């Protein structure tokens, strides 16, 4: 799985405007809708928020990967936001997050969903990569950083 092939430049927002978990997730879902990645943004938003209620997607080290599965996408879609100020996501390490990567996939496509979560988790183990993302000045830079990291 190559994330940089899934990620559309229009689905990256630097900086995010939201200041809490709900507003940031909504902002990223809206990006997907604006880029014609969703058939129904309300259904997509509810799927992600419902998943978030079961357990926080704040994975630690300042990263959150909110995600959901629903019938309003034809394939796995992804949006990324960089928050100018960290936000409480209820992370496992208790620390706020600044890098938010949203994934939404079809109900019947578990494989790509799990592969994307695993790939993101592996990439985010690299502290230098996380720092570069946090300091990215534009959506284009975030896309470039992902492509470069995946080509290493």
N, C-alpha and C positions, 0 to 999 in steps of 0.2 A: 504494500500500500504506500502510495506516494501522496502525502498530504498536500504538498505544494501544487499538485495537479487538481485537487478537489477545491482548494481555496481560491475563490475569485477575489481580485483586488478590491472590488466594490463591497465585499463582505468583511472588510477590515476597517476598524475605526480607531484612530489615534488623534487626539485622546477621546476617551469615552466621556459623555456628559453625566451619566448616572452616578449617583452617590450612595446607592445601596444595592443589595443583591437583586431585588425585584426590578428596579429601574434599569439595571445593567442587562439583565436577561431580556427584558422587554426591548431595550435598545438594539441588542444583537439580533433578536427575532425580527425586528423591524428592518434591519439591514438585509436579512435574507429575503424578506418580502419585497423590498425595494429592488432587489436584484433578481426578482422572478424565480426564486428558489422554492417558494411555498405555494401550495394551492389554497391554504387558509391559515393566516397567521394566528388567529385566536386558538385554533385547535393545536397548533404547534406550541404556542406559549403555554397552554394548559398542560400539555404533555411534559414539557421541561419543568414547569413549576411543581407538578405532581411528583415527578421523580426527585426533585430537590427536597420535597417534604419528607420523603422516606429516609433520606440520609444526605447530608451535605456533600456537594461535589468539590469542596475545597480540599485539594489533595496534599496541601502543605507547600512549603517553600514559596509562598506568594502566588500560587496557581490555583485556579478553579476550572473545572471542565464540566459545566452544566450540560446535560444531555437528555434526550428523550426519544421515544419511538412513537410514531403515529402514521396515519394513512394520508398525510397531506404533502409528502415528499415522494418523488419517484426513485431517488437514490440518496445516498449519504450526502448531507450538506454541512458546511462548516462556516462559522464566523468567529472572528477574533477581535477582542478589544483590549486596549491598554489604558488602565485607569491612571489619571494624573495623581490621584491620592488613593492610597490603599483603602480597601473596603472590607468590612467584616462579612465573611462568607460562612462562618461557623466551621472553619477548616479543622482538619484532624490535628494539626499542630498548634491550634489556637491563634495563629498569626493571620493578619489580614492579607488580602490578595490584590495584585495589581495587573496580573495577566489572566484574562478570561477567554477560554476557548469553548465555544458552543458547538455541539454536534446534534443533529437531528437525522434520524434514519427511518426508513420504512419499517413497519411492524414485522414484515417477513424477511428482513435482511439482517440477521444477527451477526453473521461473520464479519462484514465490513465495519459494523459498529464497534465490535470488540477489538478488531485489528486497529482501528483508528485510536481508540482509547489507549491501547497498549503502546502504539507508536508515539503518541503525544507524551505519555508518561516517560518513555525512554528518552526522547529528545529533551525533556525538561529536567532530566537528571544532571545535565550540563549547566553548571552555575554560570559560566561565561555566556552561554547562549541565552539564559534567562535574563542576565544583566543587559545584554544587547537588545533583547525584546523590550524590556522596561524602558530603555533609553531611546527606542526608535522614535523618529520624528515624523514619520508618515506611514500610511498604509503600504505604499510601495516598498518602503524599507523593511517592514514586517514580512511581506511576501518574499523579498529578496533573501532575508535572513533564513527563512524556512527552506527555500530552495537550496541555498548554499549548505545549510546544515545537513539536508538530506542527501546531498551529493558528496559529502565527505567520505 
